């Protein structure tokens, strides 16, 4: 698993404390989760066309891109500002993704197997080119050779731009969800025990049985925990939409075509009419309650034709991760007065407190007051 590889690298570079590896001691885990989720996304999107060293660099520097969003509408980029550092980091990521695309084109043309999203896209692109060339020459082509979706040829940079968009869309949201998921489970050990018991039972008591796509259908409680986490602490608290025509928001107010509408996700997922006792974390509402029926309030991944393409992947990823972690590790949360307060850094995280920001964490990590302070220990 990418997360196992990357976490191993992190553990090797963290100094120990009290006989434990650095990543097992009590500390703010939000920055680590951000880097880990970025590394997992890179492996999912571009596989092993990118070296581990480059993956770690992108994961480590990605916070610069997120920080630049605070000044995204500033008309110019001034050297040594957040936007300048963010632009430099983004250019580096695009360049690395373009290199991956070039390598993938060569490998897939030679008959390589699909190992990541980029492979699948390029294979479809190359299959489409072969099919269209035969058709243009009047060569009879079997129906089985016709691509399911015919796509045009994309340059390496075009592919890099699209994959970068995928990374941008996934990184902050999954980092937020992961941070809250681990903190919530630590604060509710009885619920974590249920997740652990379910995952062990489905593996016949052997925690070394790898995750497979057959497992999620039976992971009823783990799925409920993930969905309740996303409802209780929705990573993205607002999603902008552009009105393509005059749209009646209420009986007395209609927005004009071309207006931007920004519905807030938080009130929707904390609506007591849809989710009774909305400020209570209750996974059972997804099993014995009617939470699954509240589709109008479930705006976590957006809605309509532009809903998040990664919603299934994201939920399966969180299920697999918390299931595996529950079997391998014990962890405790060291709460602070601001543990349940929310900081917005593109998405929502446990408040850092005081004057400290996500950027200052990189400069002086020991000053962090919260940002999900956890301590992990291996299970026997």
C-alpha positions as YAML, in Angstrom:
chain: A
units: angstrom
residues:
- id: 1
  name: UNK
  ca: [0.00, 0.00, 0.00]
- id: 2
  name: UNK
  ca: [1.29, 3.52, -0.77]
- id: 3
  name: UNK
  ca: [0.39, 4.70, 2.73]
- id: 4
  name: UNK
  ca: [2.42, 1.88, 4.30]
- id: 5
  name: UNK
  ca: [5.47, 2.73, 2.14]
- id: 6
  name: UNK
  ca: [5.26, 6.43, 2.83]
- id: 7
  name: UNK
  ca: [4.57, 6.09, 6.55]
- id: 8
  name: UNK
  ca: [7.63, 3.86, 6.75]
- id: 9
  name: UNK
  ca: [9.71, 6.64, 5.25]
- id: 10
  name: UNK
  ca: [8.23, 9.15, 7.67]
- id: 11
  name: UNK
  ca: [8.97, 6.88, 10.62]
- id: 12
  name: UNK
  ca: [12.56, 6.53, 9.56]
- id: 13
  name: UNK
  ca: [13.05, 10.31, 9.50]
- id: 14
  name: UNK
  ca: [11.33, 11.12, 12.80]
- id: 15
  name: UNK
  ca: [13.44, 11.07, 15.97]
- id: 16
  name: UNK
  ca: [12.14, 8.84, 18.69]
- id: 17
  name: UNK
  ca: [10.88, 9.75, 22.12]
- id: 18
  name: UNK
  ca: [10.67, 7.55, 25.18]
- id: 19
  name: UNK
  ca: [11.76, 4.54, 23.16]
- id: 20
  name: UNK
  ca: [9.08, 4.99, 20.48]
- id: 21
  name: UNK
  ca: [9.58, 5.91, 16.82]
- id: 22
  name: UNK
  ca: [8.90, 9.60, 16.21]
- id: 23
  name: UNK
  ca: [5.61, 8.97, 14.43]
- id: 24
  name: UNK
  ca: [4.28, 7.01, 17.43]
- id: 25
  name: UNK
  ca: [4.78, 9.70, 20.03]
- id: 26
  name: UNK
  ca: [2.15, 12.29, 20.96]
- id: 27
  name: UNK
  ca: [2.24, 15.12, 18.44]
- id: 28
  name: UNK
  ca: [0.11, 17.07, 16.00]
- id: 29
  name: UNK
  ca: [-0.79, 14.54, 13.32]
- id: 30
  name: UNK
  ca: [-2.69, 16.78, 10.93]
- id: 31
  name: UNK
  ca: [0.47, 17.80, 8.98]
- id: 32
  name: UNK
  ca: [1.51, 14.13, 8.74]
- id: 33
  name: UNK
  ca: [-1.95, 13.08, 7.53]
- id: 34
  name: UNK
  ca: [-1.79, 15.82, 4.87]
- id: 35
  name: UNK
  ca: [1.52, 14.55, 3.55]
- id: 36
  name: UNK
  ca: [0.42, 10.92, 3.74]
- id: 37
  name: UNK
  ca: [-2.81, 11.54, 1.80]
- id: 38
  name: UNK
  ca: [-0.91, 13.49, -0.84]
- id: 39
  name: UNK
  ca: [1.54, 10.62, -1.26]
- id: 40
  name: UNK
  ca: [-1.29, 8.09, -1.58]
- id: 41
  name: UNK
  ca: [-2.98, 10.27, -4.22]
- id: 42
  name: UNK
  ca: [0.24, 10.52, -6.23]
- id: 43
  name: UNK
  ca: [0.62, 6.74, -6.29]
- id: 44
  name: UNK
  ca: [-3.07, 6.31, -7.21]
- id: 45
  name: UNK
  ca: [-2.87, 8.79, -10.08]
- id: 46
  name: UNK
  ca: [0.61, 8.15, -11.53]
- id: 47
  name: UNK
  ca: [1.71, 4.85, -9.99]
- id: 48
  name: UNK
  ca: [5.46, 4.26, -9.85]
- id: 49
  name: UNK
  ca: [6.43, 6.51, -12.75]
- id: 50
  name: UNK
  ca: [7.42, 8.89, -9.97]
- id: 51
  name: UNK
  ca: [10.21, 8.01, -7.54]
- id: 52
  name: UNK
  ca: [9.55, 7.80, -3.83]
- id: 53
  name: UNK
  ca: [11.86, 10.79, -3.33]
- id: 54
  name: UNK
  ca: [9.72, 12.93, -5.66]
- id: 55
  name: UNK
  ca: [6.47, 11.70, -4.09]
- id: 56
  name: UNK
  ca: [7.74, 12.72, -0.65]
- id: 57
  name: UNK
  ca: [8.84, 16.13, -1.96]
- id: 58
  name: UNK
  ca: [5.43, 16.78, -3.50]
- id: 59
  name: UNK
  ca: [3.67, 15.59, -0.35]
- id: 60
  name: UNK
  ca: [5.92, 17.74, 1.82]
- id: 61
  name: UNK
  ca: [5.56, 20.90, -0.31]
- id: 62
  name: UNK
  ca: [1.89, 20.64, -1.20]
- id: 63
  name: UNK
  ca: [0.85, 22.81, 1.75]
- id: 64
  name: UNK
  ca: [2.42, 25.75, -0.15]
- id: 65
  name: UNK
  ca: [-0.17, 25.31, -2.91]
- id: 66
  name: UNK
  ca: [-3.02, 25.24, -0.42]
- id: 67
  name: UNK
  ca: [-1.66, 28.27, 1.44]
- id: 68
  name: UNK
  ca: [-1.56, 30.23, -1.82]
- id: 69
  name: UNK
  ca: [-5.34, 29.94, -2.06]
- id: 70
  name: UNK
  ca: [-5.66, 32.60, 0.64]
- id: 71
  name: UNK
  ca: [-4.51, 35.13, -1.97]
- id: 72
  name: UNK
  ca: [-5.84, 33.38, -5.06]
- id: 73
  name: UNK
  ca: [-7.49, 36.56, -6.38]
- id: 74
  name: UNK
  ca: [-4.48, 38.81, -5.84]
- id: 75
  name: UNK
  ca: [-3.72, 40.40, -9.25]
- id: 76
  name: UNK
  ca: [0.05, 39.78, -9.27]
- id: 77
  name: UNK
  ca: [2.45, 37.25, -7.77]
- id: 78
  name: UNK
  ca: [5.08, 38.98, -5.62]
- id: 79
  name: UNK
  ca: [8.32, 37.05, -5.01]
- id: 80
  name: UNK
  ca: [8.63, 35.26, -1.68]
- id: 81
  name: UNK
  ca: [4.91, 35.53, -0.86]
- id: 82
  name: UNK
  ca: [2.50, 32.62, -0.33]
- id: 83
  name: UNK
  ca: [1.29, 32.84, -3.92]
- id: 84
  name: UNK
  ca: [4.89, 32.84, -5.22]
- id: 85
  name: UNK
  ca: [5.84, 29.76, -3.23]
- id: 86
  name: UNK
  ca: [2.55, 28.11, -4.20]
- id: 87
  name: UNK
  ca: [3.12, 28.80, -7.90]
- id: 88
  name: UNK
  ca: [6.65, 27.38, -7.74]
- id: 89
  name: UNK
  ca: [5.35, 24.24, -6.02]
- id: 90
  name: UNK
  ca: [2.53, 23.88, -8.56]
- id: 91
  name: UNK
  ca: [4.94, 24.26, -11.50]
- id: 92
  name: UNK
  ca: [7.18, 21.57, -10.00]
- id: 93
  name: UNK
  ca: [4.23, 19.18, -9.62]
- id: 94
  name: UNK
  ca: [3.04, 19.82, -13.19]
- id: 95
  name: UNK
  ca: [6.53, 19.17, -14.53]
- id: 96
  name: UNK
  ca: [6.78, 15.87, -12.64]
- id: 97
  name: UNK
  ca: [3.32, 14.78, -13.82]
- id: 98
  name: UNK
  ca: [4.26, 15.59, -17.44]
- id: 99
  name: UNK
  ca: [7.35, 13.38, -17.08]
- id: 100
  name: UNK
  ca: [5.11, 10.59, -15.76]
- id: 101
  name: UNK
  ca: [2.78, 10.96, -18.75]
- id: 102
  name: UNK
  ca: [5.69, 10.59, -21.18]
- id: 103
  name: UNK
  ca: [6.89, 7.44, -19.41]
- id: 104
  name: UNK
  ca: [3.36, 6.02, -19.30]
- id: 105
  name: UNK
  ca: [2.85, 6.53, -23.02]
- id: 106
  name: UNK
  ca: [6.00, 4.53, -23.78]
- id: 107
  name: UNK
  ca: [5.13, 1.74, -21.35]
- id: 108
  name: UNK
  ca: [1.48, 1.40, -22.42]
- id: 109
  name: UNK
  ca: [2.45, 1.43, -26.11]
- id: 110
  name: UNK
  ca: [4.72, -1.54, -25.34]
- id: 111
  name: UNK
  ca: [1.77, -3.47, -23.91]
- id: 112
  name: UNK
  ca: [2.19, -2.73, -20.21]
- id: 113
  name: UNK
  ca: [-0.54, -3.47, -17.69]
- id: 114
  name: UNK
  ca: [-2.69, -0.72, -16.21]
- id: 115
  name: UNK
  ca: [-1.42, 0.12, -12.72]
- id: 116
  name: UNK
  ca: [-2.81, 3.62, -12.11]
- id: 117
  name: UNK
  ca: [-5.33, 6.17, -13.38]
- id: 118
  name: UNK
  ca: [-2.83, 7.67, -15.81]
- id: 119
  name: UNK
  ca: [-2.21, 4.24, -17.35]
- id: 120
  name: UNK
  ca: [-5.94, 3.67, -17.91]
- id: 121
  name: UNK
  ca: [-6.38, 7.06, -19.57]
- id: 122
  name: UNK
  ca: [-3.37, 6.67, -21.87]
- id: 123
  name: UNK
  ca: [-4.30, 3.11, -22.83]
- id: 124
  name: UNK
  ca: [-7.77, 4.31, -23.82]
- id: 125
  name: UNK
  ca: [-6.20, 7.15, -25.77]
- id: 126
  name: UNK
  ca: [-3.85, 4.81, -27.64]
- id: 127
  name: UNK
  ca: [-6.60, 2.24, -28.30]
- id: 128
  name: UNK
  ca: [-8.78, 5.03, -29.70]
- id: 129
  name: UNK
  ca: [-5.98, 6.17, -32.01]
- id: 130
  name: UNK
  ca: [-5.45, 2.63, -33.35]
- id: 131
  name: UNK
  ca: [-9.17, 2.15, -33.90]
- id: 132
  name: UNK
  ca: [-9.66, 5.50, -35.66]
- id: 133
  name: UNK
  ca: [-6.64, 4.87, -37.90]
- id: 134
  name: UNK
  ca: [-8.05, 1.53, -39.06]
- id: 135
  name: UNK
  ca: [-11.47, 3.04, -39.71]
- id: 136
  name: UNK
  ca: [-9.91, 5.90, -41.70]
- id: 137
  name: UNK
  ca: [-8.06, 3.37, -43.88]
- id: 138
  name: UNK
  ca: [-11.25, 1.39, -44.47]
- id: 139
  name: UNK
  ca: [-10.03, -1.64, -42.53]
- id: 140
  name: UNK
  ca: [-12.76, -3.77, -41.00]
- id: 141
  name: UNK
  ca: [-12.56, -3.64, -37.21]
- id: 142
  name: UNK
  ca: [-14.17, -6.15, -34.90]
- id: 143
  name: UNK
  ca: [-16.68, -4.75, -32.43]
- id: 144
  name: UNK
  ca: [-14.52, -6.08, -29.60]
- id: 145
  name: UNK
  ca: [-11.69, -3.76, -30.68]
- id: 146
  name: UNK
  ca: [-13.84, -0.64, -30.46]
- id: 147
  name: UNK
  ca: [-12.96, 1.40, -27.35]
- id: 148
  name: UNK
  ca: [-15.78, 1.84, -24.85]
- id: 149
  name: UNK
  ca: [-15.11, 5.59, -25.01]
- id: 150
  name: UNK
  ca: [-13.20, 7.17, -27.88]
- id: 151
  name: UNK
  ca: [-10.91, 9.94, -26.69]
- id: 152
  name: UNK
  ca: [-8.62, 12.35, -28.55]
- id: 153
  name: UNK
  ca: [-4.88, 12.51, -28.16]
- id: 154
  name: UNK
  ca: [-3.68, 14.57, -25.19]
- id: 155
  name: UNK
  ca: [-0.25, 16.11, -24.77]
- id: 156
  name: UNK
  ca: [1.89, 15.28, -21.76]
- id: 157
  name: UNK
  ca: [1.19, 18.73, -20.31]
- id: 158
  name: UNK
  ca: [-2.58, 18.40, -20.81]
- id: 159
  name: UNK
  ca: [-2.52, 15.09, -18.96]
- id: 160
  name: UNK
  ca: [-0.38, 16.68, -16.23]
- id: 161
  name: UNK
  ca: [-2.85, 19.54, -15.82]
- id: 162
  name: UNK
  ca: [-5.78, 17.15, -15.45]
- id: 163
  name: UNK
  ca: [-3.99, 14.90, -12.96]
- id: 164
  name: UNK
  ca: [-2.97, 17.99, -11.01]
- id: 165
  name: UNK
  ca: [-6.65, 18.94, -10.86]
- id: 166
  name: UNK
  ca: [-7.42, 15.47, -9.45]
- id: 167
  name: UNK
  ca: [-4.70, 15.94, -6.83]
- id: 168
  name: UNK
  ca: [-5.96, 19.41, -5.96]
- id: 169
  name: UNK
  ca: [-9.52, 18.12, -5.62]
- id: 170
  name: UNK
  ca: [-8.60, 15.14, -3.46]
- id: 171
  name: UNK
  ca: [-5.72, 16.26, -1.28]
- id: 172
  name: UNK
  ca: [-7.25, 18.73, 1.16]
- id: 173
  name: UNK
  ca: [-10.60, 16.96, 1.51]
- id: 174
  name: UNK
  ca: [-9.15, 13.52, 2.26]
- id: 175
  name: UNK
  ca: [-6.62, 15.06, 4.64]
- id: 176
  name: UNK
  ca: [-9.41, 16.73, 6.57]
- id: 177
  name: UNK
  ca: [-11.56, 13.58, 6.67]
- id: 178
  name: UNK
  ca: [-8.60, 11.46, 7.79]
- id: 179
  name: UNK
  ca: [-7.66, 13.85, 10.58]
- id: 180
  name: UNK
  ca: [-11.17, 14.01, 11.99]
- id: 181
  name: UNK
  ca: [-11.71, 10.26, 11.55]
- id: 182
  name: UNK
  ca: [-8.68, 9.33, 13.65]
- id: 183
  name: UNK
  ca: [-9.45, 11.96, 16.30]
- id: 184
  name: UNK
  ca: [-13.10, 10.94, 16.56]
- id: 185
  name: UNK
  ca: [-12.21, 7.26, 16.88]
- id: 186
  name: UNK
  ca: [-9.66, 8.01, 19.59]
- id: 187
  name: UNK
  ca: [-12.27, 9.97, 21.54]
- id: 188
  name: UNK
  ca: [-14.81, 7.14, 21.16]
- id: 189
  name: UNK
  ca: [-12.89, 3.90, 21.82]
- id: 190
  name: UNK
  ca: [-16.09, 1.88, 22.06]
- id: 191
  name: UNK
  ca: [-16.87, 2.73, 18.43]
- id: 192
  name: UNK
  ca: [-13.29, 2.01, 17.39]
- id: 193
  name: UNK
  ca: [-13.62, -1.43, 19.03]
- id: 194
  name: UNK
  ca: [-16.65, -2.13, 16.83]
- id: 195
  name: UNK
  ca: [-14.71, -1.14, 13.70]
- id: 196
  name: UNK
  ca: [-11.81, -3.37, 14.76]
- id: 197
  name: UNK
  ca: [-14.10, -6.32, 15.54]
- id: 198
  name: UNK
  ca: [-15.86, -6.03, 12.18]
- id: 199
  name: UNK
  ca: [-12.62, -5.89, 10.19]
- id: 200
  name: UNK
  ca: [-11.12, -8.86, 12.04]
- id: 201
  name: UNK
  ca: [-14.32, -10.89, 11.65]
- id: 202
  name: UNK
  ca: [-14.42, -10.29, 7.89]
- id: 203
  name: UNK
  ca: [-10.82, -11.50, 7.64]
- id: 204
  name: UNK
  ca: [-11.43, -14.64, 9.67]
- id: 205
  name: UNK
  ca: [-9.47, -13.24, 12.59]
- id: 206
  name: UNK
  ca: [-6.28, -12.74, 10.52]
- id: 207
  name: UNK
  ca: [-5.40, -9.04, 10.37]
- id: 208
  name: UNK
  ca: [-2.77, -9.76, 7.70]
- id: 209
  name: UNK
  ca: [-5.44, -10.61, 5.11]
- id: 210
  name: UNK
  ca: [-5.17, -7.73, 2.61]
- id: 211
  name: UNK
  ca: [-8.03, -5.42, 1.75]
- id: 212
  name: UNK
  ca: [-9.98, -6.48, -1.33]
- id: 213
  name: UNK
  ca: [-12.93, -5.04, -3.21]
- id: 214
  name: UNK
  ca: [-15.09, -7.87, -1.88]
- id: 215
  name: UNK
  ca: [-14.81, -6.58, 1.69]
- id: 216
  name: UNK
  ca: [-16.60, -3.18, 1.53]
- id: 217
  name: UNK
  ca: [-20.03, -4.70, 0.87]
- id: 218
  name: UNK
  ca: [-19.85, -6.37, 4.29]
- id: 219
  name: UNK
  ca: [-18.16, -3.49, 6.16]
- id: 220
  name: UNK
  ca: [-21.49, -2.13, 7.36]
- id: 221
  name: UNK
  ca: [-20.31, -0.50, 10.57]
- id: 222
  name: UNK
  ca: [-17.03, 0.80, 9.14]
- id: 223
  name: UNK
  ca: [-18.93, 2.43, 6.28]
- id: 224
  name: UNK
  ca: [-21.37, 3.98, 8.77]
- id: 225
  name: UNK
  ca: [-18.47, 5.43, 10.78]
- id: 226
  name: UNK
  ca: [-16.95, 6.96, 7.65]
- id: 227
  name: UNK
  ca: [-20.24, 8.44, 6.46]
- id: 228
  name: UNK
  ca: [-21.01, 9.84, 9.90]
- id: 229
  name: UNK
  ca: [-17.56, 11.42, 10.05]
- id: 230
  name: UNK
  ca: [-18.21, 13.11, 6.70]
- id: 231
  name: UNK
  ca: [-21.60, 14.33, 7.95]
- id: 232
  name: UNK
  ca: [-20.39, 15.40, 11.39]
- id: 233
  name: UNK
  ca: [-17.28, 17.18, 10.05]
- id: 234
  name: UNK
  ca: [-17.80, 17.75, 6.29]
- id: 235
  name: UNK
  ca: [-14.35, 18.59, 4.89]
- id: 236
  name: UNK
  ca: [-15.58, 21.15, 2.37]
- id: 237
  name: UNK
  ca: [-18.03, 23.55, 3.97]
- id: 238
  name: UNK
  ca: [-19.13, 25.36, 0.82]
- id: 239
  name: UNK
  ca: [-19.40, 24.45, -2.85]
- id: 240
  name: UNK
  ca: [-19.85, 27.20, -5.51]
- id: 241
  name: UNK
  ca: [-22.26, 26.78, -8.40]
- id: 242
  name: UNK
  ca: [-22.96, 29.00, -11.41]
- id: 243
  name: UNK
  ca: [-26.61, 29.52, -12.34]
- id: 244
  name: UNK
  ca: [-27.03, 28.62, -16.01]
- id: 245
  name: UNK
  ca: [-30.52, 30.12, -16.00]
- id: 246
  name: UNK
  ca: [-32.76, 32.09, -13.65]
- id: 247
  name: UNK
  ca: [-33.14, 29.84, -10.61]
- id: 248
  name: UNK
  ca: [-35.83, 30.13, -7.89]
- id: 249
  name: UNK
  ca: [-34.04, 29.63, -4.59]
- id: 250
  name: UNK
  ca: [-37.25, 30.25, -2.64]
- id: 251
  name: UNK
  ca: [-40.80, 31.22, -3.53]
- id: 252
  name: UNK
  ca: [-39.88, 34.89, -3.13]
- id: 253
  name: UNK
  ca: [-36.29, 35.01, -4.40]
- id: 254
  name: UNK
  ca: [-34.87, 34.04, -7.79]
- id: 255
  name: UNK
  ca: [-31.22, 34.39, -8.71]
- id: 256
  name: UNK
  ca: [-30.44, 35.63, -12.17]
- id: 257
  name: UNK
  ca: [-28.62, 33.64, -14.83]
- id: 258
  name: UNK
  ca: [-24.86, 33.98, -14.41]
- id: 259
  name: UNK
  ca: [-25.06, 34.43, -10.64]
- id: 260
  name: UNK
  ca: [-22.82, 32.36, -8.37]
- id: 261
  name: UNK
  ca: [-24.63, 30.36, -5.70]
- id: 262
  name: UNK
  ca: [-22.58, 29.05, -2.80]
- id: 263
  name: UNK
  ca: [-24.62, 26.62, -0.69]
- id: 264
  name: UNK
  ca: [-23.13, 25.91, 2.74]
- id: 265
  name: UNK
  ca: [-22.64, 22.22, 3.45]
- id: 266
  name: UNK
  ca: [-22.44, 22.51, 7.24]
- id: 267
  name: UNK
  ca: [-26.08, 23.57, 7.89]
- id: 268
  name: UNK
  ca: [-27.25, 20.87, 5.47]
- id: 269
  name: UNK
  ca: [-25.44, 18.07, 7.28]
- id: 270
  name: UNK
  ca: [-26.42, 19.45, 10.70]
- id: 271
  name: UNK
  ca: [-30.10, 19.95, 9.93]
- id: 272
  name: UNK
  ca: [-32.07, 18.39, 12.84]
- id: 273
  name: UNK
  ca: [-35.00, 17.65, 10.55]
- id: 274
  name: UNK
  ca: [-32.79, 15.40, 8.42]
- id: 275
  name: UNK
  ca: [-30.38, 14.20, 11.10]
- id: 276
  name: UNK
  ca: [-31.86, 14.14, 14.65]
- id: 277
  name: UNK
  ca: [-29.36, 15.29, 17.30]
- id: 278
  name: UNK
  ca: [-27.01, 16.51, 14.56]
- id: 279
  name: UNK
  ca: [-24.22, 17.47, 16.97]
- id: 280
  name: UNK
  ca: [-24.00, 13.89, 18.22]
- id: 281
  name: UNK
  ca: [-21.68, 11.48, 16.43]
- id: 282
  name: UNK
  ca: [-23.94, 8.49, 15.81]
- id: 283
  name: UNK
  ca: [-22.97, 5.92, 13.13]
- id: 284
  name: UNK
  ca: [-26.13, 3.95, 13.85]
- id: 285
  name: UNK
  ca: [-28.19, 6.57, 12.04]
- id: 286
  name: UNK
  ca: [-26.75, 5.11, 8.81]
- id: 287
  name: UNK
  ca: [-27.68, 1.54, 9.76]
- id: 288
  name: UNK
  ca: [-30.98, 1.59, 11.63]
- id: 289
  name: UNK
  ca: [-31.99, 5.19, 10.97]
- id: 290
  name: UNK
  ca: [-33.03, 6.97, 7.78]
- id: 291
  name: UNK
  ca: [-29.85, 8.97, 7.16]
- id: 292
  name: UNK
  ca: [-29.36, 7.30, 3.78]
- id: 293
  name: UNK
  ca: [-32.69, 8.77, 2.65]
- id: 294
  name: UNK
  ca: [-31.63, 12.38, 3.28]
- id: 295
  name: UNK
  ca: [-30.17, 12.83, -0.20]
- id: 296
  name: UNK
  ca: [-31.03, 16.54, -0.40]
- id: 297
  name: UNK
  ca: [-28.95, 17.23, 2.69]
- id: 298
  name: UNK
  ca: [-26.05, 14.96, 1.73]
- id: 299
  name: UNK
  ca: [-23.99, 17.68, 0.02]
- id: 300
  name: UNK
  ca: [-20.59, 16.42, 1.16]
- id: 301
  name: UNK
  ca: [-19.59, 15.59, -2.42]
- id: 302
  name: UNK
  ca: [-21.74, 18.20, -4.11]
- id: 303
  name: UNK
  ca: [-24.80, 17.34, -6.17]
- id: 304
  name: UNK
  ca: [-26.11, 17.33, -9.71]
- id: 305
  name: UNK
  ca: [-24.03, 16.67, -12.86]
- id: 306
  name: UNK
  ca: [-20.91, 18.21, -11.27]
- id: 307
  name: UNK
  ca: [-20.79, 16.09, -8.13]
- id: 308
  name: UNK
  ca: [-17.36, 14.90, -7.01]
- id: 309
  name: UNK
  ca: [-16.11, 12.08, -9.23]
- id: 310
  name: UNK
  ca: [-14.04, 10.70, -6.37]
- id: 311
  name: UNK
  ca: [-16.82, 10.18, -3.85]
- id: 312
  name: UNK
  ca: [-16.82, 6.37, -4.09]
- id: 313
  name: UNK
  ca: [-13.03, 6.17, -4.09]
- id: 314
  name: UNK
  ca: [-12.75, 8.55, -1.14]
- id: 315
  name: UNK
  ca: [-15.16, 6.57, 1.04]
- id: 316
  name: UNK
  ca: [-13.56, 3.22, 0.16]
- id: 317
  name: UNK
  ca: [-10.13, 4.67, 0.89]
- id: 318
  name: UNK
  ca: [-11.21, 5.90, 4.32]
- id: 319
  name: UNK
  ca: [-12.88, 2.57, 5.09]
- id: 320
  name: UNK
  ca: [-9.79, 0.59, 4.11]
- id: 321
  name: UNK
  ca: [-7.46, 2.88, 6.05]
- id: 322
  name: UNK
  ca: [-9.37, 3.05, 9.34]
- id: 323
  name: UNK
  ca: [-10.09, -0.69, 9.15]
- id: 324
  name: UNK
  ca: [-6.41, -1.56, 8.72]
- id: 325
  name: UNK
  ca: [-5.29, 0.95, 11.35]
- id: 326
  name: UNK
  ca: [-7.80, -0.39, 13.88]
- id: 327
  name: UNK
  ca: [-6.30, -3.88, 13.60]
- id: 328
  name: UNK
  ca: [-2.65, -2.81, 13.65]
- id: 329
  name: UNK
  ca: [-2.62, 0.10, 16.08]
- id: 330
  name: UNK
  ca: [-3.96, 1.58, 19.28]
- id: 331
  name: UNK
  ca: [-4.03, 5.35, 19.59]
- id: 332
  name: UNK
  ca: [-5.09, 7.98, 22.08]
- id: 333
  name: UNK
  ca: [-6.00, 11.61, 21.61]
- id: 334
  name: UNK
  ca: [-4.58, 14.25, 23.93]
- id: 335
  name: UNK
  ca: [-7.35, 16.86, 23.73]
- id: 336
  name: UNK
  ca: [-6.83, 20.56, 24.24]
- id: 337
  name: UNK
  ca: [-9.45, 23.28, 24.84]
- id: 338
  name: UNK
  ca: [-9.60, 23.84, 21.06]
- id: 339
  name: UNK
  ca: [-9.75, 20.19, 19.91]
- id: 340
  name: UNK
  ca: [-13.35, 20.51, 18.71]
- id: 341
  name: UNK
  ca: [-12.93, 24.02, 17.36]
- id: 342
  name: UNK
  ca: [-12.51, 24.32, 13.62]
- id: 343
  name: UNK
  ca: [-9.78, 25.90, 11.54]
- id: 344
  name: UNK
  ca: [-10.37, 26.46, 7.83]
- id: 345
  name: UNK
  ca: [-7.30, 25.78, 5.69]
- id: 346
  name: UNK
  ca: [-9.03, 25.14, 2.34]
- id: 347
  name: UNK
  ca: [-10.93, 22.44, 4.23]
- id: 348
  name: UNK
  ca: [-11.63, 22.08, 7.97]
- id: 349
  name: UNK
  ca: [-9.23, 20.78, 10.62]
- id: 350
  name: UNK
  ca: [-9.04, 20.75, 14.42]
- id: 351
  name: UNK
  ca: [-8.05, 24.26, 15.50]
- id: 352
  name: UNK
  ca: [-4.36, 24.95, 15.98]
- id: 353
  name: UNK
  ca: [-5.16, 27.64, 18.56]
- id: 354
  name: UNK
  ca: [-3.58, 30.97, 19.37]
- id: 355
  name: UNK
  ca: [-1.69, 32.84, 16.67]
- id: 356
  name: UNK
  ca: [-0.31, 29.73, 15.01]
- id: 357
  name: UNK
  ca: [-1.27, 28.75, 11.48]
- id: 358
  name: UNK
  ca: [-0.75, 25.71, 9.29]
- id: 359
  name: UNK
  ca: [2.28, 27.43, 7.77]
- id: 360
  name: UNK
  ca: [3.86, 28.20, 11.14]
- id: 361
  name: UNK
  ca: [3.50, 24.51, 11.97]
- id: 362
  name: UNK
  ca: [6.06, 23.79, 9.26]
- id: 363
  name: UNK
  ca: [8.49, 26.30, 10.77]
- id: 364
  name: UNK
  ca: [7.91, 25.52, 14.46]
- id: 365
  name: UNK
  ca: [6.04, 22.22, 14.82]
- id: 366
  name: UNK
  ca: [6.65, 22.08, 18.56]
- id: 367
  name: UNK
  ca: [4.46, 25.18, 19.02]
- id: 368
  name: UNK
  ca: [1.32, 23.46, 17.73]
- id: 369
  name: UNK
  ca: [-1.39, 23.46, 20.39]
- id: 370
  name: UNK
  ca: [-3.61, 20.90, 18.73]
- id: 371
  name: UNK
  ca: [-4.03, 19.88, 15.08]
- id: 372
  name: UNK
  ca: [-5.07, 16.41, 16.24]
- id: 373
  name: UNK
  ca: [-2.54, 15.44, 18.91]
- id: 374
  name: UNK
  ca: [-2.38, 11.65, 18.88]
- id: 375
  name: UNK
  ca: [-0.07, 8.96, 20.20]
- id: 376
  name: UNK
  ca: [0.07, 5.58, 18.42]
- id: 377
  name: UNK
  ca: [1.29, 2.22, 19.70]
- id: 378
  name: UNK
  ca: [1.41, -1.07, 17.77]
- id: 379
  name: UNK
  ca: [-1.11, -3.70, 18.80]
- id: 380
  name: UNK
  ca: [0.36, -7.03, 19.96]
...
